[in-house]
Amino acid sequence: MRQEEIWDADAAQHYDTPGTGMFAPEVLGPVVDRLAALAGDGPALEFAIGTGRVAVPLSARGVPVTGIELSRPMLDRLRTKVDEQTIPVVVGDMATATAPGRYPLVYLVYNTISNLLTQDEQVGCFRNAARHLVPGGRFVIELGVPDLRTLPPGQDAVVFHSESGYLGVDTYDVVRQHLVSHHFEFGEGRRFRLGRSPHRYVWPGELDLMGRLAGLELESRHADWSGAEFTAESTSHVSVYRLPV
């Protein structure tokens, strides 16, 4: 499936969950705090800005934010919150689209680099970030650590979450580093809704090499936005890459 088909009007309608999930204050607050500190007095560019989960509160903190977004339905939802003057957005692919100006901060959150399904596209994303940075500027990525230890030998699928009314299953192609997340939401009787999203998972070391290919240096890596230590047991990381002066 193409990304335009995944992030359609139906996905945009169900994306925002105000006050809960990834929109919960305890989840979103540390993200905005860290990005605001990294941006300082300068503007920021968000790749795959979506419906503005991060950009809207970051802009409200006084950080001028510009976005790049491929999905017009997601952008339409953002426009119900802020206008083009408040948060301008370039419609296009985050690996190739160009926003005007240069920035001290470019960021890409919530596993979104994995939506690029080839290594070349992911390297292109790093290079695109580097093109938009001022010398000394930073590219911040939030990404999960591949959880292949949950796969028993000979099995290519695992349940990653189960609760009343919902079942999440990941299927893996370990040769291509691909996984597809299947989201089953159950309603009354036989009614259910299925959502699927393909990803190319990336190990932290591979991500660092992509940064080097783009002329960026790893500055820091933590397990979360609050700065917890990254360890072998961490399930995700926030990595900061810097363009040398």
Secondary structure, DSSP 4 states (H G I P E B T S, - for coil): --HHHHSSHHHHHHH--TTSGGGSHHHHHHHHHHHHHHHTTS-EEEES-TT-TTHHHHHHTT--EEEEES-HHHHHHHHTTS-TTTS-EEES-TTT---SS-EEEEEE-TTGGGGS-SHHHHHHHHHHHHHHEEEEEEEEEEEEPP-GGGS-TT--EEEEEEETTEEEEEEEETTTTEEEEEEEEE-STT-EEEEEEEEE---HHHHHHHHHHTT-EEEEEESSTT-PBP-TT-SEEEEEEE---
